[in-house]
Amino acid sequence: MSAKLPIIYLARHGQTAWSKSGQHTGLTDIPLLLEGEYDAERLGARLQKLEFAAVWTSPLVRASRTCELAGFGGVATVDRDLVEWDYGEYEGLKNAEIVARQPGWRIYRDGCPGGESTEQVAARADRVLERARAAGGNVLLFSSGHFTRMLGARWIGLPPQHAELFTLATASLSALGYEHNVNEPVIQLWNDVSHYEE
């Protein structure tokens, strides 16, 4: 693995009331909890050692505030493609409530009525990754859980439905890179929260 090859760092937003309760939080603009703000600062302390050609954040406050508390608010560009999945009729519901309505439902296979399909979310992820590849260096992205999982799957060429195989804690850090050259994308780091203890 060459140190000269760029890395795309993925930062999930800190804890919110709905991420803590397990409610699907798509486009509802919910602020961070105090613990989420603290974790965002810890994440920032870890990221300060790195250099970035670009920093992009979702416009949603939970991601943009995480970006700000991590120390990148002054250099970040808002990218609307980084918003979380539009859950449509399932916004604010817990998984068990959705499955009660639609038995066997799985987001990465079935999408959300009145919201986005799996293919629409994958297309957004592909656009973000294409821009990140062209940035000319390391890139730092602040977004939400389901969308960030899609970024990971699409980076290594998996079908969109396979994003369900990844999991992400709040304020976690992941890294997408390359093995030997840019034709060999790999996941270098996933769902790391070691900065919680720093």
HUCORBEL-V493785 format. One record per run of one state. SS is the DSSP state (alpha for helix, beta for strand, coil for the rest). FROM is the first residue (numbers start at 1). TO is the last residue. If there is no record, write none. Layout:
SS/FROM/TO, SS/FROM/TO
//
This chain:
coil/1/7, beta/8/12, coil/13/15, beta/16/16, alpha/17/21, coil/22/22, beta/23/23, coil/24/31, beta/32/32, coil/33/33, alpha/34/47, coil/48/53, beta/54/57, coil/58/60, alpha/61/69, coil/70/76, beta/77/78, coil/79/79, alpha/80/82, coil/83/87, alpha/88/90, coil/91/93, beta/94/94, alpha/95/101, coil/102/106, alpha/107/110, coil/111/117, alpha/118/133, coil/134/138, beta/139/143, coil/144/144, alpha/145/155, coil/156/159, alpha/160/165, coil/166/172, beta/173/178, coil/179/184, beta/185/192, coil/193/193, alpha/194/197, coil/198/198
//
